[in-house]
Amino acid sequence: MIMGHKNIDIDAIGSALGIYRLAKTLEKECHIVTEPTGSSLGKFWEELNSIEEYSECIVTEEKAIKLISDETLLIIVDTHKKGYVEFQSILNATNKKIIIDHHRKSPDYIDDAEISFHEVYASSASELVTELIQYAREDIELSLIEAESLYGGIMVDTKNFTFKTGVRTFEAAAYLRKFGVDIIKVKKWFQADLVSYNEIANIVKSAEIVEDNIAISICEKEDENTNLICAKAADELLTISNITASFVMGKSGDKIVISGRSIGDINVQIILEKLRRWRTYNSCWGTARRIYY
Ligand SMILES: [Mn+2]
């Protein structure tokens, strides 16, 4: 069984689909447990669900719990944090776990994994999974949408091959491209619609600059996609010259979300972790997520 993180994104689902194909080639029964909310997966999700095989392999939390036995191996992709997996119940119900992740190690890590393939220098979980597929002993034949979702995972996590890319990132991308990935289509999956685009533009417009190079702004609109809008606006702020770090805050239900981004020396993860600790005493702060440093 494969599980990603809360607010599942293309890197997590792409890695999950890659591992799914690996397991299937090895003739193992395999399911992906996820219930995506909001629109972070964009049009990709519709396309995936229109293919019969995936509507069967992707299961809800309720169904996954029933499928779990003592023999079940849980593969966690794109996170290693206990508190950030999509379903706590699945984590608790399984004995054997493998982690595949690329985020900076957090104190809240899952400490009982059999194998932890945790490579902070990799651009994305999709890059790591692509390497596993490429160098597997068996020949793995990815379907087009599997290759495209892995490619999408690398593309989104590197902001179109700009950040955290190494030689191995491009090797993985080249390998995926051989399966016939339509790069324009993958890009189109994740482009903002006009309404979100305008919201992002408003956030950028109202940004305040502190210390000459840090942009801070607020997302006024509140809906199920606040997380995503904040993240995209924070990315957008970094495209302004001189800006090397950005923070965008928004409200999502009773939580405050903050997206932090950096392309310079400022480690936004450390700043956000401090804010999170502060939150323990001030319950109005919610999760700070999607952190790059
Ligand atoms: Mn990722």
Residues whose N, C-alpha, C, O or C-beta is under 5 A from the ligand:
A	BS01	MN	D11 D78 S124 A125 D157
